[in-house]
Amino acid sequence: MSEIDTTALPALPLRDPAGHKGTFGTVCIVGGCARADTPMIGAPALAAQAALRGGCGLARLAMPVQILTTALSQTPSATGIGLDTDEHGNAALTEASLDLIQNSDALVVGPGMGADRTRRHPIAQCVSECIAIGLPTVVDADGLNALVSGGLLAKLDLSRCILTPHPGEFARLAKDRGIALDGNNKAERPEAAAALAKSLGCVVVLKGAGTVISDGTKSWICEHGHPCMGTAGTGDVLAGLIASLIAQVRDHSISMYDSSRIAVHAHALAGERWAASHRADAGMLACELADELPAVLAELR
């Protein structure tokens, strides 16, 4: 059984008044899909926006070159790394693009990448190559599905990874690892997250009402949030925020587990702030959630 973590969140460090964009870390988001039938552009752009709203100095979008300019127009403060694609529009990494990606402090892999449709598993290959760089890596959305479809869970060293599944994605990961616990069951969620984290040697952020973060030995439950957050793109915002905080605290003694706890807490408070200021229970856009982050994070420093 895992221990329920009731310790206080560590405070985020104060911003260096003499700092510059290099001081506060670089986040690279690898994602997007250029397939003609199912193009996906918004998810990585939202993750980049959240990373910047979260306080990192630089955000890079590593995306298929055909859609990169459109994504950058949505988040013009980010910079771009154009990725080659195969004949189906799936991203393919080259030695040159890997060199650019690894010049970062934290990665997000998976937003909007789409699903593997061929036996060659190009998306799984892309995810595998990113994780192999060895940087702190948030694996989200289609990146999680690729871990299963590509048979990667038993092959990769995930010790520098934070996996951020919603209950459906958790079910696929858990089945692959022979874990029978239910990620939808409130009573089982802390142990479910811990079992997956222990099995894979990583941090797991099991999203949903009462998001659970576990490192395999202890599990922390978020007590904040709002129903307005149940909308497209809020998970991309969380992934970008987690990576942003990890990049910023890289020279401080704050673990990936604690960085994830702070990010989830701030993300939930941002949802509450939006609902209170708009006097609404629904209708929030994910970009608006990201816009609430600076004020929330200022209170956590």
SERO-4910 file (N, C-alpha, C, O; in steps of 0.05 Angstrom, whole numbers):
BEGIN
 pado doro    nc1    nc2    nc3   cac1   cac2   cac3    cc1    cc2    cc3    oc1    oc2    oc3
  Met    A     17    -24      0      0      0      0     18     25      0     38     26     14
  Ser    A     10     45    -16     25     70    -16     15     87      7     -7     85     17
  Glu    A     32    105     15     26    124     37     13    149     25     21    159      4
  Ile    A     -9    159     38    -21    183     30     -4    207     40      0    210     64
  Asp    A      5    223     21     23    245     28      6    269     36    -10    280     21
  Thr    A     10    278     61     -4    301     71     16    324     77      8    344     90
  Thr    A     40    322     67     60    343     72     52    368     56     39    367     35
  Ala    A     61    391     67     55    416     53     71    418     27     93    407     25
  Leu    A     60    432      8     75    437    -17     99    455    -12     97    474      4
  Pro    A    122    448    -24    144    467    -21    138    493    -36    123    493    -55
  Ala    A    150    514    -26    146    540    -39    163    541    -64    186    532    -64
  Leu    A    152    554    -85    169    559   -108    190    580   -102    184    598    -86
  Pro    A    214    578   -113    234    598   -107    226    625   -118    212    627   -138
  Leu    A    236    646   -106    232    673   -116    246    676   -142    267    663   -147
  Arg    A    236    694   -159    249    699   -185    274    716   -180    274    735   -164
  Asp    A    295    709   -194    320    724   -192    316    751   -205    311    753   -229
  Pro    A    319    773   -190    314    799   -202    334    806   -224    329    824   -240
  Ala    A    357    792   -224    376    797   -246    375    776   -267    392    774   -284
  Gly    A    354    760   -266    351    737   -285    344    746   -313    336    769   -318
  His    A    347    728   -332    340    732   -360    327    707   -370    324    688   -355
  Lys    A    320    706   -395    305    683   -405    321    657   -403    309    636   -401
  Gly    A    347    659   -404    363    634   -400    363    625   -371    366    601   -366
  Thr    A    358    643   -352    358    636   -324    335    617   -318    337    599   -301
  Phe    A    312    622   -331    287    609   -322    280    584   -338    258    574   -336
  Gly    A    299    575   -354    296    549   -366    281    548   -393    266    566   -399
  Thr    A    287    527   -408    275    523   -434    258    498   -434    267    477   -426
  Val    A    234    500   -444    216    477   -448    212    472   -477    206    491   -492
  Cys    A    214    447   -486    208    440   -513    184    421   -514    183    401   -499
  Ile    A    165    428   -531    141    411   -534    143    397   -561    144    410   -582
  Val    A    142    371   -560    143    355   -585    116    343   -589    106    327   -573
  Gly    A    103    351   -611     76    342   -616     65    352   -642     80    360   -660
  Gly    A     39    350   -645     26    359   -670     25    337   -690     41    318   -690
  Cys    A      6    339   -708      1    319   -729     -6    334   -755    -23    351   -755
  Ala    A      8    327   -777      3    339   -803    -12    322   -822    -13    327   -846
  Arg    A    -25    300   -812    -40    284   -830    -64    300   -841    -77    314   -826
  Ala    A    -69    297   -867    -89    313   -880   -117    308   -869   -133    326   -867
  Asp    A   -123    283   -860   -150    277   -850   -154    285   -821   -176    290   -813
  Thr    A   -133    285   -805   -135    291   -777   -112    309   -768    -97    301   -750
  Pro    A   -110    334   -779    -89    351   -769    -94    360   -740   -117    365   -733
  Met    A    -73    363   -725    -75    372   -697    -53    392   -691    -30    386   -693
  Ile    A    -62    416   -685    -43    439   -682    -46    451   -654    -26    460   -642
  Gly    A    -70    453   -643    -75    468   -619    -62    457   -594    -54    473   -577
  Ala    A    -61    431   -591    -52    419   -566    -23    427   -559    -18    437   -537
  Pro    A     -4    424   -577     23    433   -570     25    463   -566     41    473   -550
  Ala    A     10    478   -582     10    508   -578      0    515   -551     11    534   -538
  Leu    A    -21    502   -541    -30    507   -514    -10    500   -492     -7    514   -473
  Ala    A      4    477   -496     25    469   -477     47    490   -476     57    496   -455
  Ala    A     55    501   -499     75    521   -500     66    547   -486     81    559   -472
  Gln    A     41    554   -491     30    578   -479     30    575   -448     38    594   -434
  Ala    A     22    551   -438     22    546   -410     50    547   -398     54    556   -376
  Ala    A     69    536   -413     97    536   -403    107    564   -399    120    570   -379
  Leu    A    100    582   -418    109    610   -416     93    624   -394    105    640   -379
  Arg    A     67    620   -392     51    631   -371     61    621   -344     58    635   -323
  Gly    A     72    597   -344     82    586   -319    109    597   -311    118    591   -289
  Gly    A    122    612   -328    146    626   -320    172    618   -332    193    629   -325
  Cys    A    172    598   -350    197    590   -362    207    612   -381    191    629   -389
  Gly    A    233    612   -386    244    634   -403    239    630   -432    236    650   -447
  Leu    A    240    605   -441    237    599   -470    219    575   -473    220    556   -457
  Ala    A    203    575   -494    188    552   -502    192    546   -532    191    565   -548
  Arg    A    197    521   -539    201    513   -566    179    494   -574    172    476   -559
  Leu    A    170    497   -599    151    478   -610    165    461   -631    173    472   -652
  Ala    A    168    435   -626    179    417   -645    156    402   -658    144    384   -646
  Met    A    149    409   -683    125    400   -696    130    395   -726    150    405   -737
  Pro    A    114    379   -739    116    376   -768    118    403   -781    102    421   -775
  Val    A    137    406   -800    142    432   -811    118    444   -826    115    468   -828
  Gln    A    100    426   -836     76    436   -851     57    452   -833     42    468   -844
  Ile    A     57    447   -807     38    460   -789     51    478   -769     38    490   -752
  Leu    A     77    480   -769     92    494   -749     85    524   -749     81    536   -728
  Thr    A     84    536   -773     78    565   -774     51    572   -763     47    592   -749
  Thr    A     31    554   -768      5    559   -757      5    558   -727     -8    574   -714
  Ala    A     19    538   -716     21    536   -687     35    560   -674     27    570   -654
  Leu    A     56    569   -688     71    593   -677     54    618   -679     57    636   -662
  Ser    A     35    619   -698     18    642   -699     -2    642   -675    -11    664   -667
  Gln    A     -7    619   -664    -24    617   -640     -8    624   -614    -20    634   -595
  Thr    A     18    618   -614     35    624   -591     60    637   -602     81    624   -603
  Pro    A     58    663   -609     81    675   -623    105    680   -605    127    685   -616
  Ser    A    103    677   -579    126    680   -562    144    655   -562    167    656   -553
  Ala    A    134    633   -573    150    608   -575    167    610   -600    162    626   -618
  Thr    A    187    592   -601    203    589   -625    198    561   -636    185    544   -622
  Gly    A    207    555   -660    199    530   -673    223    513   -682    245    523   -687
  Ile    A    218    487   -682    236    467   -693    219    451   -713    201    436   -705
  Gly    A    224    454   -738    209    440   -759    218    411   -761    241    405   -765
  Leu    A    198    393   -759    204    364   -761    196    353   -788    176    361   -799
  Asp    A    213    336   -798    206    321   -823    182    303   -817    176    297   -793
  Thr    A    168    294   -837    146    275   -834    149    252   -854    162    254   -874
  Asp    A    136    230   -847    135    207   -865    113    213   -886    101    234   -886
  Glu    A    107    193   -903     87    197   -924     59    200   -913     41    209   -928
  His    A     55    194   -888     28    196   -876     25    222   -860      3    228   -850
  Gly    A     46    238   -857     45    263   -842     52    260   -813     49    279   -798
  Asn    A     63    237   -805     73    233   -778    100    245   -774    117    243   -792
  Ala    A    105    257   -751    131    269   -746    153    247   -745    149    226   -734
  Ala    A    176    254   -756    200    237   -755    224    253   -746    229    275   -757
  Leu    A    238    244   -727    261    258   -716    286    251   -732    291    228   -739
  Thr    A    303    271   -737    329    268   -749    350    274   -728    344    284   -707
  Glu    A    375    269   -735    397    275   -717    397    305   -711    403    314   -689
  Ala    A    392    321   -732    392    350   -729    370    360   -710    374    377   -693
  Ser    A    346    349   -714    323    358   -697    327    348   -668    320    363   -650
  Leu    A    338    324   -664    344    315   -637    364    333   -623    361    338   -599
  Asp    A    384    342   -638    403    360   -626    390    386   -616    397    396   -595
  Leu    A    371    396   -632    357    420   -624    339    415   -600    337    432   -582
  Ile    A    325    393   -600    306    386   -579    321    383   -552    311    392   -532
  Gln    A    344    369   -553    357    363   -528    371    388   -515    380    387   -493
  Asn    A    371    410   -530    382    435   -519    360    449   -503    353    472   -508
  Ser    A    348    434   -484    326    444   -468    330    435   -439    349    419   -434
  Asp    A    313    444   -422    315    435   -394    293    416   -386    295    402   -366
  Ala    A    271    416   -402    249    397   -397    234    394   -423    232    412   -439
  Leu    A    222    370   -427    207    364   -451    178    357   -444    172    348   -422
  Val    A    161    363   -463    133    352   -463    131    336   -490    136    347   -511
  Val    A    123    312   -488    121    295   -512     93    283   -514     83    270   -495
  Gly    A     80    288   -537     55    274   -542     31    291   -550     14    281   -564
  Pro    A     28    316   -541      4    331   -547     -2    332   -577     15    342   -593
  Gly    A    -25    322   -585    -34    324   -613    -18    308   -633    -20    313   -657
  Met    A     -4    287   -624     13    272   -643     -4    252   -660      5    243   -681
  Gly    A    -28    246   -650    -45    227   -664    -38    198   -657    -21    193   -639
  Ala    A    -52    180   -670    -48    151   -664    -32    137   -686    -35    144   -709
  Asp    A    -16    118   -677     -2    102   -697    -22     86   -714    -40     73   -703
  Arg    A    -18     86   -740    -36     72   -758    -22     51   -775    -34     37   -791
  Thr    A      4     49   -772     19     30   -788     35     12   -769     40     19   -746
  Arg    A     44    -10   -780     59    -29   -764     87    -18   -756     99    -29   -737
  Arg    A     96      2   -769    122     13   -763    122     31   -738    143     38   -728
  His    A     99     38   -729     95     54   -705    113     79   -704    130     82   -687
  Pro    A    110     97   -724    127    121   -725    124    139   -701    144    151   -692
  Ile    A    100    141   -690     96    159   -667    110    147   -642    123    162   -627
  Ala    A    108    121   -638    122    108   -616    152    112   -619    166    116   -599
  Gln    A    162    111   -643    190    115   -647    199    143   -639    219    147   -627
  Cys    A    182    163   -647    188    190   -640    188    194   -609    206    207   -598
  Val    A    168    183   -596    166    185   -567    191    172   -554    202    183   -535
  Ser    A    198    148   -563    221    133   -552    246    149   -555    262    150   -536
  Glu    A    251    162   -578    275    177   -582    276    202   -564    298    209   -555
  Cys    A    254    214   -559    253    237   -541    260    229   -512    276    242   -499
  Ile    A    247    207   -503    252    198   -476    281    190   -472    293    194   -451
  Ala    A    293    178   -493    321    169   -491    341    192   -488    364    187   -480
  Ile    A    333    216   -494    351    239   -490    359    241   -460    381    249   -454
  Gly    A    340    234   -442    346    234   -414    339    259   -398    345    261   -375
  Leu    A    326    278   -411    317    302   -397    291    296   -382    277    277   -389
  Pro    A    285    312   -362    258    309   -349    237    312   -371    237    332   -386
  Thr    A    219    292   -373    201    291   -396    172    285   -386    167    265   -373
  Val    A    154    303   -393    126    299   -388    114    284   -412    115    295   -434
  Val    A    104    260   -408     92    244   -429     62    246   -426     51    238   -406
  Asp    A     49    257   -446     21    264   -444      6    255   -469     17    250   -490
  Ala    A    -20    251   -466    -39    248   -488    -30    225   -507    -26    202   -498
  Asp    A    -26    232   -532    -19    211   -552      8    198   -546     13    176   -555
  Gly    A     25    212   -532     50    200   -524     46    176   -505     61    156   -507
  Leu    A     26    178   -488     20    156   -470      9    132   -485     17    109   -480
  Asn    A     -8    137   -504    -19    115   -521      3    101   -537      2     77   -541
  Ala    A     22    118   -546     44    107   -562     62     88   -545     73     69   -556
  Leu    A     65     94   -519     80     76   -502     69     48   -502     83     28   -500
  Val    A     42     47   -503     29     20   -503     29      8   -531     37    -15   -534
  Ser    A     21     24   -551     19     13   -578     46      4   -589     47    -15   -605
  Gly    A     67     18   -581     93     11   -590    108    -10   -573    131    -16   -578
  Gly    A     94    -19   -552    107    -39   -534    131    -28   -520    151    -43   -516
  Leu    A    130     -3   -511    154     10   -501    156      9   -471    178     15   -460
  Leu    A    135      2   -456    135      5   -427    156    -13   -414    168     -6   -393
  Ala    A    162    -36   -426    182    -54   -415    210    -49   -426    229    -62   -417
  Lys    A    212    -30   -444    238    -26   -458    252      0   -450    276      2   -450
  Leu    A    236     20   -442    248     47   -437    254     52   -408    240     41   -390
  Asp    A    274     68   -402    279     78   -376    262    103   -372    268    124   -384
  Leu    A    242    101   -355    223    122   -351    228    138   -325    211    153   -316
  Ser    A    252    134   -314    257    146   -288    258    176   -288    256    189   -267
  Arg    A    261    188   -311    261    217   -314    235    228   -325    234    250   -336
  Cys    A    215    211   -324    189    218   -337    167    223   -317    167    211   -295
  Ile    A    149    240   -325    123    244   -311    102    236   -331     99    248   -352
  Leu    A     86    216   -324     64    207   -341     38    220   -331     33    219   -307
  Thr    A     22    231   -349     -2    246   -341    -27    235   -354    -40    249   -370
  Pro    A    -35    210   -347    -59    199   -359    -85    208   -347    -87    213   -323
  His    A   -105    211   -364   -133    212   -353   -141    183   -349   -126    164   -357
  Pro    A   -164    177   -337   -171    150   -330   -172    130   -354   -164    107   -350
  Gly    A   -180    139   -377   -180    122   -400   -152    114   -408   -146     91   -414
  Glu    A   -133    133   -409   -105    128   -415    -93    110   -394    -77     92   -399
  Phe    A   -100    116   -369    -90     99   -347    -98     70   -351    -82     52   -346
  Ala    A   -123     66   -359   -132     38   -362   -115     23   -382   -109     -1   -378
  Arg    A   -108     36   -404    -91     23   -424    -63     17   -413    -52     -5   -418
  Leu    A    -51     36   -399    -25     32   -387    -26     10   -366     -8     -7   -365
  Ala    A    -47     11   -349    -49     -9   -327    -52    -37   -338    -41    -56   -327
  Lys    A    -69    -40   -358    -73    -66   -370    -47    -78   -380    -41   -101   -377
  Asp    A    -31    -61   -393     -5    -70   -404     14    -80   -381     30    -98   -385
  Arg    A     11    -67   -358     28    -74   -335     15    -94   -316     27   -100   -295
  Gly    A     -8   -104   -323    -21   -124   -306    -32   -112   -280    -33   -126   -260
  Ile    A    -40    -87   -280    -51    -74   -257    -81    -73   -259    -92    -63   -279
  Ala    A    -95    -84   -239   -124    -87   -241   -139    -65   -228   -164    -65   -228
  Leu    A   -126    -46   -215   -139    -24   -201   -152     -5   -220   -144     -1   -243
  Asp    A   -174      8   -211   -191     25   -228   -184     54   -224   -187     65   -202
  Gly    A   -175     67   -245   -168     95   -244   -192    114   -242   -188    138   -237
  Asn    A   -216    103   -245   -240    119   -242   -252    117   -214   -269    134   -207
  Asn    A   -244     97   -199   -256     92   -173   -241    110   -152   -217    107   -148
  Lys    A   -256    128   -140   -244    147   -121   -228    133    -99   -207    142    -92
  Ala    A   -239    111    -89   -225     97    -67   -199     83    -77   -181     80    -61
  Glu    A   -198     76   -102   -175     61   -113   -154     79   -126   -132     70   -131
  Arg    A   -162    104   -132   -144    121   -148   -116    125   -136    -96    123   -151
  Pro    A   -113    131   -110    -86    134    -99    -69    109   -103    -46    111   -110
  Glu    A    -80     86    -97    -65     61   -100    -60     54   -129    -39     43   -136
  Ala    A    -79     61   -146    -76     56   -175    -52     72   -186    -36     61   -200
  Ala    A    -52     98   -179    -30    115   -189     -3    105   -178     17    105   -192
  Ala    A     -3     97   -153     22     87   -140     31     61   -153     55     57   -158
  Ala    A     13     43   -160     20     18   -172     33     22   -199     53      9   -206
  Leu    A     22     41   -215     33     46   -241     60     60   -239     79     53   -253
  Ala    A     62     79   -220     88     93   -216    110     74   -207    132     76   -217
  Lys    A    103     56   -189    122     37   -179    130     17   -201    154     10   -204
  Ser    A    111      9   -217    117    -10   -239    135      1   -260    152    -13   -270
  Leu    A    133     27   -265    148     40   -286    172     56   -276    189     65   -292
  Gly    A    173     60   -250    195     76   -239    194    105   -246    215    118   -249
  Cys    A    170    116   -247    167    144   -255    147    158   -237    138    146   -217
  Val    A    141    183   -242    120    197   -229     95    195   -246     96    199   -270
  Val    A     72    190   -233     47    188   -247     28    210   -237     24    213   -213
  Val    A     16    225   -256     -4    244   -249    -30    234   -261    -35    236   -285
  Leu    A    -47    222   -244    -73    210   -252    -94    232   -251   -103    240   -230
  Lys    A   -101    243   -274   -118    266   -276   -147    259   -270   -155    236   -270
  Gly    A   -163    280   -265   -191    277   -259   -198    293   -234   -181    306   -222
  Ala    A   -223    292   -226   -231    305   -201   -215    292   -178   -216    268   -174
  Gly    A   -200    308   -164   -182    297   -143   -158    285   -156   -152    261   -151
  Thr    A   -144    299   -173   -120    289   -187   -101    277   -166    -96    289   -145
  Val    A    -89    254   -173    -71    241   -155    -43    241   -167    -39    235   -191
  Ile    A    -23    248   -151      5    247   -160     19    227   -142     17    227   -118
  Ser    A     34    208   -155     48    188   -140     76    183   -152     80    184   -176
  Asp    A     95    177   -134    121    168   -142    126    139   -137    148    129   -139
  Gly    A    104    125   -130    106     96   -126    106     88    -96     99     66    -89
  Thr    A    114    107    -79    114    101    -50     94    119    -35     84    110    -15
  Lys    A     90    142    -46     71    160    -33     53    173    -54     61    177    -77
  Ser    A     28    179    -46      9    191    -65     -4    215    -52    -12    215    -29
  Trp    A     -5    237    -68    -17    262    -59    -42    267    -75    -42    263    -99
  Ile    A    -63    277    -61    -89    282    -74    -94    312    -75    -94    325    -54
  Cys    A   -100    322    -98   -107    351   -101   -136    355    -91   -154    341    -99
  Glu    A   -139    375    -74   -166    380    -63   -179    404    -75   -200    413    -66
  His    A   -167    415    -97   -179    438   -110   -187    430   -139   -182    408   -148
  Gly    A   -200    449   -152   -209    445   -179   -237    455   -183   -251    463   -164
  His    A   -247    453   -208   -274    463   -214   -284    449   -239   -269    443   -256
  Pro    A   -311    444   -240   -322    431   -264   -316    446   -290   -317    433   -312
  Cys    A   -311    472   -290   -305    486   -314   -280    476   -328   -276    481   -352
  Met    A   -264    461   -313   -239    451   -324   -243    426   -342   -224    417   -355
  Gly    A   -267    416   -342   -273    392   -359   -279    401   -387   -301    398   -397
  Thr    A   -258    410   -401   -260    419   -428   -234    414   -443   -213    410   -431
  Ala    A   -236    415   -470   -213    408   -486   -189    426   -481   -192    451   -479
  Gly    A   -166    415   -479   -141    430   -477   -130    435   -449   -107    443   -446
  Thr    A   -146    430   -428   -136    436   -401   -114    416   -394    -96    423   -378
  Gly    A   -115    392   -404    -93    373   -399    -67    382   -412    -45    378   -401
  Asp    A    -69    394   -436    -45    405   -449    -33    428   -433     -9    431   -431
  Val    A    -50    444   -421    -41    466   -404    -26    455   -380     -5    465   -373
  Leu    A    -37    433   -368    -23    421   -345      4    410   -353     24    414   -338
  Ala    A      6    396   -375     31    385   -384     52    406   -388     75    403   -379
  Gly    A     44    429   -401     63    450   -405     72    463   -379     95    471   -376
  Leu    A     53    466   -360     59    478   -334     79    460   -318     98    471   -306
  Ile    A     74    434   -318     92    416   -303    121    419   -313    139    422   -298
  Ala    A    124    418   -340    150    421   -352    162    448   -345    186    450   -340
  Ser    A    146    469   -346    156    496   -340    167    498   -312    189    509   -308
  Leu    A    153    487   -292    163    488   -265    188    472   -261    207    480   -247
  Ile    A    189    448   -274    213    432   -272    237    447   -284    259    446   -272
  Ala    A    233    460   -306    255    475   -319    265    498   -301    289    503   -299
  Gln    A    246    510   -287    253    533   -270    267    526   -244    284    541   -234
  Val    A    261    502   -233    272    495   -207    295    475   -211    303    462   -191
  Arg    A    307    474   -235    328    454   -240    352    458   -222    367    438   -217
  Asp    A    357    482   -212    380    487   -194    371    488   -165    387    496   -148
  His    A    347    479   -159    337    479   -132    330    450   -124    327    433   -142
  Ser    A    328    445    -99    323    417    -89    294    411    -89    283    404    -68
  Ile    A    280    414   -111    252    407   -114    249    385   -134    257    388   -157
  Ser    A    239    362   -125    238    338   -142    217    341   -164    200    359   -163
  Met    A    218    323   -183    197    322   -204    170    316   -191    149    326   -201
  Tyr    A    169    299   -170    144    293   -156    133    319   -144    109    325   -148
  Asp    A    149    335   -130    139    359   -118    133    380   -138    113    395   -135
  Ser    A    149    382   -160    142    401   -181    115    394   -193     99    412   -199
  Ser    A    109    368   -196     83    360   -206     61    367   -187     39    376   -195
  Arg    A     65    364   -161     45    371   -141     39    401   -143     16    409   -143
  Ile    A     60    418   -144     56    446   -146     40    454   -171     22    470   -170
  Ala    A     48    441   -193     34    448   -219      5    440   -218    -12    455   -227
  Val    A     -1    417   -208    -29    408   -207    -45    426   -188    -68    434   -195
  His    A    -34    434   -166    -47    452   -147    -52    479   -161    -74    490   -159
  Ala    A    -32    490   -174    -35    516   -187    -56    514   -210    -72    533   -213
  His    A    -55    493   -225    -74    488   -247   -102    488   -236   -120    500   -248
  Ala    A   -107    474   -214   -133    473   -202   -143    500   -192   -166    507   -196
  Leu    A   -125    514   -179   -132    541   -169   -138    560   -192   -155    577   -189
  Ala    A   -124    557   -214   -129    574   -237   -158    569   -247   -171    588   -255
  Gly    A   -166    544   -247   -194    538   -255   -214    551   -237   -234    561   -245
  Glu    A   -209    550   -211   -226    562   -191   -227    592   -195   -249    605   -193
  Arg    A   -204    604   -201   -204    634   -205   -220    642   -229   -234    662   -229
  Trp    A   -217    626   -251   -233    633   -275   -263    631   -269   -278    649   -276
  Ala    A   -271    610   -255   -300    606   -249   -310    629   -232   -332    639   -236
  Ala    A   -294    637   -212   -303    659   -194   -304    686   -209   -323    701   -205
  Ser    A   -284    692   -226   -284    717   -239   -305    719   -261   -315    741   -267
  His    A   -313    696   -273   -333    696   -294   -361    689   -284   -380    690   -299
  Arg    A   -362    682   -259   -388    673   -247   -401    652   -265   -424    653   -271
  Ala    A   -385    632   -272   -394    612   -291   -383    584   -283   -362    582   -272
  Asp    A   -398    564   -291   -390    536   -286   -379    523   -311   -369    500   -310
  Ala    A   -382    536   -334   -373    524   -359   -367    547   -379   -372    570   -374
  Gly    A   -355    539   -401   -349    558   -422   -320    568   -422   -313    584   -439
  Met    A   -303    559   -403   -276    567   -403   -261    555   -427   -265    532   -434
  Leu    A   -243    571   -439   -225    561   -459   -198    555   -446   -190    568   -427
  Ala    A   -184    535   -456   -159    526   -444   -139    549   -443   -123    551   -424
  Cys    A   -139    566   -464   -120    589   -464   -126    608   -441   -108    621   -430
  Glu    A   -152    610   -434   -159    627   -411   -150    615   -385   -142    630   -367
  Leu    A   -150    589   -383   -139    576   -359   -109    582   -356    -99    589   -335
  Ala    A    -94    581   -378    -66    588   -378    -62    617   -369    -42    623   -355
  Asp    A    -79    634   -378    -76    663   -371    -80    668   -341    -71    689   -331
  Glu    A    -93    650   -327    -96    653   -298    -71    645   -282    -69    651   -258
  Leu    A    -53    631   -295    -30    619   -280    -11    639   -268     -3    635   -245
  Pro    A     -4    661   -281     16    679   -268      8    689   -240     24    689   -222
  Ala    A    -17    697   -237    -26    707   -211    -26    685   -190    -19    689   -167
  Val    A    -35    661   -198    -35    638   -179     -7    631   -170     -2    628   -147
  Leu    A     12    629   -190     39    622   -183     53    643   -166     69    636   -149
  Ala    A     46    668   -170     58    689   -154     51    685   -124     68    692   -107
  Glu    A     28    674   -118     20    669    -91     34    645    -79     34    641    -55
  Leu    A     46    628    -96     59    604    -86     89    607    -83    103    588    -76
  Arg    A     99    631    -89    128    636    -86    135    646    -58    158    651    -52
***
